[in-house]
Amino acid sequence: MTSPVTFTLEATDGMARRGRIDTHRGAINTPAFMPVGTAGTVKGLYPEQVRETGADILLGNTYHLMLRPGAERVARLGGLHEFMDWARPILTDSGGFQVMSLAKLRKLTEKGVTFRSHIDGSAHELTPERSIEIQKLLDSDIIMQLDECIALPAEHREIERAMELSLRWAQRSKDAFAEAPGRALFGIVQGGDDPELRARSAAGLQDIGFHGYSIGGLAVGEPQEVMFRVLSDLTPLMPQDRPRYLMGVGKPDDILGGIERGVDMFDCVHPTRAGRHGHAYTRFGVINLKNARHKDDHRPLDEASPNPNCRRFSRAYLHHLVKAEEMLGAMLLSQINLHYYQELTAGARTAISAGRMADFAVETRNGWARGDLPPLA
Amino acid sequence: MTSPVTFTLEATDGMARRGRIDTHRGAINTPAFMPVGTAGTVKGLYPEQVRETGADILLGNTYHLMLRPGAERVARLGGLHEFMDWARPILTDSGGFQVMSLAKLRKLTEKGVTFRSHIDGSAHELTPERSIEIQKLLDSDIIMQLDECIALPAEHREIERAMELSLRWAQRSKDAFAEAPGRALFGIVQGGDDPELRARSAAGLQDIGFHGYSIGGLAVGEPQEVMFRVLSDLTPLMPQDRPRYLMGVGKPDDILGGIERGVDMFDCVHPTRAGRHGHAYTRFGVINLKNARHKDDHRPLDEASPNPNCRRFSRAYLHHLVKAEEMLGAMLLSQINLHYYQELTAGARTAISAGRMADFAVETRNGWARGDLPPLA
């Protein structure tokens, strides 16, 4: 019998929490950043490189994988871990978010959502029950309920309608999940930027009961201060003994602010996407390697980085790779960005245990504010 | 004082030769396949991965590097080895071949060739003297003379004209090279498919005297049998105590045939380009991973391959990566192809030393002829 997924709260500092999620595929130290392996690969990295950046878990996208190569096919091939040679935990989303942002001819009903694939136009249906089934076929360790995520700003009644639909879908997801030893099911709090709707959503989900609670419907167009306000109001209403996952967030300062407000888990395509676009994240903020100032710069990105790829190549070389559109540029910058995200969350974990999260946050923000080295004279 | 580049002939078997080129940056075991790092990177691989495939040396393209990032810039940044973090030997071509195949508004005179960059239209001139200068700025270990390489079929007088021009440029290249301790200069035999012109070219180059002799003007449109005939006629006319390098060749069967005819060194973009196009080379020939037959195939490319990347992923996963145009597909297949090329040349080296090159060639061709596994039922 596969052991259940459990959460241990190891330390708190203010609202910030350090914890550990244990699964039969290994532990996830929180606060955790989960690299996104959309289509069964974290773009530009070998799976062992993803692990070496410090990632304990990665995220797979149900929408992409159900369309290609198909959930039943992945199951026949031994599940997503086997398919992509990643032995550690995998969290999958429900597919709902991508259906609403990528698919064509979407039609949402109480039952679920029908749509056409953005790849080949084929017709598909995603219901709470089918989403759970797909995620089990993928052999996901942490499964998300299907929800409806709407962009902000939005009308109050529209936010409320989507939140209430998501709650009903949460119950159906729980019923469909049933007993699934070794897997966890997370409910998703919706409610936009409205504290009362968020509170109702959080309470409703806790009545149903989940292994963890996600926060959806943020980073969907609202200013960062709105997101932070929602988090500050919401996390005190969430159970202490369950992990909290802020979906699709974000840039490093979003993550730091989320940790300060009691979030345990994050995911975002930003570090790899930014890498493919020539941007590098370091302790001193973001560096645009397309900029001609790097053309003759022999200095590494950060000579004191713990990441060898940050030290071994000159900015001039990285600039050259980016300008020449060489794969290695995207590969290196994706690795460098994911490594920095892991440094950030690892630093927060250490700081929380030491009771110095506030100092860590100040030091981290000071580094970003210092900014990059001045250009060479 | 940097030690000179030396060649040691270690064993022969028929026309096939096993040898070693010693440089102050390490030894090159021959027959050697040199991966092509066109623009300062072997496309899709980290430099340490290139080494791990078994490569002793890689090739840099003078044409690409002179245009971007520029030879003087590479020199200021410490040379090409430092720039791309490859500590082992590098061979550079002269730039002439790419000028004739990629550049715009080319104009060839006795002095050299003027052209416009295919990247930004900027005007450039390449002469024998400037090519040597650029290759020294790049800090190349093995430098090529500038030559004129023409496509086949061609008129006899046109082949003769280009061969004679190349001989005059060979002398100018030798003069420009002068004393360059630690570096080697190779002359390039031209003469198309004409044995008499090839013989005159080889003799003329030996009169000038080079550290090694390249064979240019092949794999430029002629059938493989023509290339093999030229090699069979030519290599007996080349010095025993100098390495022989067949430029821009080729597919595995071209390389095997070249080794059987006394060639020591090869380079080609084919393994990485084929990898980017979804093709994998194994002992059993080439596998097109775009083919739908792989969609549900759980089997690895070659379960007995010495290359872990050939064993760890299913064909279904590789097919998925290729269809989804994921970077990891191109990365893996480029690595897999380069690894196979190194297995092929390493196998030939062992066979030559053991006096069983003929058997090795038969076994190798039998593997290719067997072809891939039958599709799953």
Boltz contact constraints between the chains, C-beta under 6 A:
constraints:
  - contact:
      token1: [A, 39]
      token2: [B, 324]
      max_distance: 6.0
  - contact:
      token1: [A, 41]
      token2: [B, 326]
      max_distance: 6.0
  - contact:
      token1: [A, 41]
      token2: [B, 328]
      max_distance: 6.0
  - contact:
      token1: [A, 43]
      token2: [B, 327]
      max_distance: 6.0
  - contact:
      token1: [A, 44]
      token2: [B, 327]
      max_distance: 6.0
  - contact:
      token1: [A, 69]
      token2: [B, 320]
      max_distance: 6.0
  - contact:
      token1: [A, 77]
      token2: [B, 298]
      max_distance: 6.0
  - contact:
      token1: [A, 77]
      token2: [B, 316]
      max_distance: 6.0
  - contact:
      token1: [A, 83]
      token2: [B, 317]
      max_distance: 6.0
  - contact:
      token1: [A, 85]
      token2: [B, 312]
      max_distance: 6.0
  - contact:
      token1: [A, 298]
      token2: [B, 77]
      max_distance: 6.0
  - contact:
      token1: [A, 312]
      token2: [B, 85]
      max_distance: 6.0
  - contact:
      token1: [A, 316]
      token2: [B, 77]
      max_distance: 6.0
  - contact:
      token1: [A, 317]
      token2: [B, 83]
      max_distance: 6.0
  - contact:
      token1: [A, 320]
      token2: [B, 69]
      max_distance: 6.0
  - contact:
      token1: [A, 324]
      token2: [B, 39]
      max_distance: 6.0
  - contact:
      token1: [A, 326]
      token2: [B, 41]
      max_distance: 6.0
  - contact:
      token1: [A, 327]
      token2: [B, 43]
      max_distance: 6.0
  - contact:
      token1: [A, 327]
      token2: [B, 44]
      max_distance: 6.0
  - contact:
      token1: [A, 328]
      token2: [B, 41]
      max_distance: 6.0
